[in-house]
Amino acid sequence: MPIYEFRCADCSRITNYFTRKIDTVSTVNCEHCGSAKTSRMMSKFGRTYSRADIIDKYGDPQDSNDPDAYRDPRQIGTWVEKRFDEYGLDLPEGAREMIDAARDGEFPDPVKDL
């Protein structure tokens, strides 16, 4: 079931168009502003990364000689989880939500700017 993406020429936002069949639709109205000035985009695809992939790309957080060991927020989350576990403490719910969001690619504003 394909999902087509269209960029709006008026508001520059992306509209997703879901269909149950391969469709030859050339444009759809923008779901944000209602404009008919949309153009079909080349869609991105997702890939799941394993812990080994993350360590390979960003470095091992256990390697203190690597200055970029914690560039990836998913590794920071792992470090925090380990520290709380070592001290026998429960991870606060707010911290759990931020770590899970980072693993899903949703980073808090301060992290986005790094």
Secondary structure, 3 states (H helix, E strand, C coil): CCEEEEEECCCCCEEEEECCCCCCCCCCCCCCCCCCCEEECCCCCCCCCCHHHHHHHHCCCCCCCCCCCCCCHHHHHHHHHHHHHHCCCCCCHHHHHHHHHHHCCCCCHHHHCC
